[in-house]
Amino acid sequence: MVKKKEYRYAAICSYYDDEEGELTVTFLKVCNKEGNLFKLDEGDVADVLYEDVIEKLSMPCLIVKGDRVFYDFKKAINVFEK
């Protein structure tokens, strides 16, 4: 028996296609062990079915360090990335 792994990612939605029921998202990459600080993975863009969205996250605080932008959520985000 093969166990199927479920991966969970955080992402920013840039477009919602109401007719197709799809979101265009750019994925975030976790940056700390606490799971509340993320950075945008600009090359990782995909269309995701609305029904595959598990949770709408609260608006994060933006932290700018030089030319890098980090997304700081008030609570840990339960992600399981590859």
Residue frames relative to the residue before (quaternion, step in Angstrom):
aa qw qx qy qz dx dy dz
M 1.0000 0.0000 0.0000 0.0000 0.00 0.00 0.00
V 0.2423 -0.7664 0.5830 0.1183 3.57 -0.88 0.99
K 0.3094 -0.7408 0.5674 0.1832 3.54 -0.85 1.00
K 0.2887 -0.7487 0.5737 0.1644 3.54 -0.90 0.97
K 0.2931 -0.7614 0.5545 0.1637 3.57 -0.76 1.06
E 0.2408 -0.7382 0.6117 0.1511 3.52 -1.12 0.73
Y 0.1654 -0.7800 0.5981 0.0807 3.55 -0.76 1.05
R 0.1303 -0.7693 0.6224 0.0623 3.57 -1.12 0.75
Y 0.0611 -0.8038 0.5915 -0.0165 3.53 -0.89 1.01
A 0.3388 -0.6700 0.6104 0.2526 3.53 -1.30 0.42
A 0.0203 0.8094 -0.5844 0.0536 3.57 -1.03 0.77
I 0.3581 -0.6784 0.5961 0.2371 3.53 -1.35 0.36
C 0.3117 -0.7577 0.5474 0.1704 3.57 -0.82 1.02
S 0.1483 -0.8016 0.5742 0.0757 3.59 -0.85 0.96
Y 0.8055 0.0400 -0.0087 0.5912 3.61 1.20 -0.39
Y 0.1170 -0.7674 0.6263 0.0724 3.55 -1.12 0.76
D 0.1955 -0.7684 0.6034 0.0858 3.58 -0.75 1.11
D 0.3153 -0.7963 0.4935 0.1514 3.55 -0.17 1.33
E 0.6539 0.5276 -0.3170 0.4399 3.60 1.01 -0.79
E 0.7501 0.3750 -0.1983 0.5073 3.59 0.93 -0.90
G 0.3612 -0.7419 0.4881 0.2842 3.60 1.20 -0.43
E 0.5464 0.6094 -0.3879 0.4238 3.55 1.16 0.70
L 0.2537 -0.7244 0.6224 0.1532 3.50 -1.27 0.62
T 0.2637 -0.6945 0.6351 0.2118 3.55 -1.13 0.64
V 0.0048 -0.8273 0.5587 -0.0586 3.57 -0.60 1.16
T 0.2336 -0.6919 0.6579 0.1842 3.49 -1.37 0.42
F 0.3823 -0.7682 0.4738 0.1981 3.54 -0.66 1.14
L 0.3316 -0.7096 0.5925 0.1884 3.51 -1.28 0.60
K 0.2635 -0.7456 0.5936 0.1495 3.57 -1.17 0.65
V 0.4412 -0.7037 0.4897 0.2651 3.58 -0.75 1.05
C 0.2223 -0.8187 0.5245 0.0725 3.59 -0.98 0.92
N 0.7888 0.2202 -0.1444 0.5554 3.61 1.20 -0.13
K 0.6461 -0.5482 0.3776 0.3734 3.54 -1.29 0.36
E 0.6174 0.5673 -0.3408 0.4254 3.58 1.15 -0.58
G 0.3792 -0.7664 0.4487 0.2598 3.61 1.21 -0.40
N 0.5983 0.5655 -0.3827 0.4192 3.57 1.08 0.60
L 0.6955 0.4171 -0.2630 0.5225 3.62 1.26 -0.17
F 0.0026 -0.8141 0.5762 -0.0720 3.56 -0.74 1.14
K 0.1715 -0.7325 0.6379 0.1648 3.53 -1.34 0.28
L 0.5587 -0.6127 0.4531 0.3274 3.55 -1.21 0.61
D 0.2170 -0.7391 0.6239 0.1321 3.58 -0.98 0.89
E 0.2543 -0.8529 0.4354 0.1355 3.55 0.38 1.33
G 0.6928 0.4744 -0.2815 0.4645 3.60 1.09 -0.57
D 0.6636 0.4983 -0.2916 0.4758 3.59 1.27 -0.17
V 0.1883 0.7746 -0.5602 0.2252 3.55 0.24 1.39
A 0.0851 0.8029 -0.5835 0.0873 3.58 -0.95 0.87
D 0.4072 -0.6366 0.5829 0.2987 3.51 -1.37 0.24
V 0.0846 -0.8010 0.5925 -0.0167 3.55 -0.81 1.10
L 0.4712 -0.6557 0.5054 0.3041 3.57 -0.99 0.79
Y 0.5660 -0.6175 0.4300 0.3369 3.56 -0.99 0.86
E 0.6556 0.5327 -0.3124 0.4345 3.59 1.01 -0.78
D 0.6317 0.5285 -0.3351 0.4576 3.61 1.24 -0.27
V 0.5208 0.6170 -0.4200 0.4143 3.59 1.28 -0.12
I 0.3048 -0.7758 0.5325 0.1472 3.56 -0.77 1.09
E 0.8144 -0.0493 0.1082 0.5679 3.56 0.89 -0.94
K 0.3243 -0.6866 0.6094 0.2281 3.55 -1.15 0.67
L 0.3039 -0.7871 0.5164 0.1464 3.55 -0.63 1.17
S 0.5478 -0.5864 0.4754 0.3605 3.55 -1.23 0.47
M 0.6165 -0.5492 0.4095 0.3881 3.56 -1.24 0.43
P 0.3225 -0.7591 0.5313 0.1934 3.62 -0.75 1.02
C 0.4816 -0.5773 0.5470 0.3681 3.55 -1.34 0.14
L 0.3209 -0.7355 0.5619 0.2008 3.57 -1.03 0.76
I 0.1114 -0.7650 0.6332 0.0386 3.54 -0.98 0.96
V 0.1334 -0.7933 0.5919 0.0509 3.58 -0.70 1.08
K 0.0088 0.7678 -0.6385 0.0512 3.55 -0.83 1.11
G 0.7996 -0.1011 0.0128 0.5919 3.54 -0.18 1.29
D 0.7688 -0.2877 0.2306 0.5225 3.58 -0.65 -1.09
R 0.5745 0.5796 -0.3762 0.4388 3.59 1.30 0.24
V 0.1768 -0.7674 0.6095 0.0914 3.55 -1.08 0.79
F 0.1227 -0.7849 0.6060 0.0414 3.56 -0.89 1.00
Y 0.2912 -0.7295 0.5975 0.1616 3.53 -1.19 0.70
D 0.0985 -0.8137 0.5729 -0.0020 3.56 -0.51 1.26
F 0.1707 -0.7955 0.5780 0.0624 3.57 -0.45 1.26
K 0.5660 -0.6220 0.4255 0.3343 3.60 -1.10 0.69
K 0.7826 0.1806 -0.1105 0.5854 3.58 1.12 -0.59
A 0.6243 -0.5340 0.4121 0.3940 3.55 -1.26 0.39
I 0.2887 -0.7340 0.5950 0.1546 3.55 -1.10 0.83
N 0.3667 -0.7487 0.5153 0.1984 3.56 -0.76 1.07
V 0.1219 0.7888 -0.5866 0.1370 3.58 -0.05 1.33
F 0.0610 -0.7424 0.6639 0.0657 3.52 -1.31 0.46
E 0.0508 -0.8500 0.5228 -0.0400 3.55 0.06 1.39
K 0.5136 -0.5920 0.5186 0.3416 3.54 -1.32 0.38
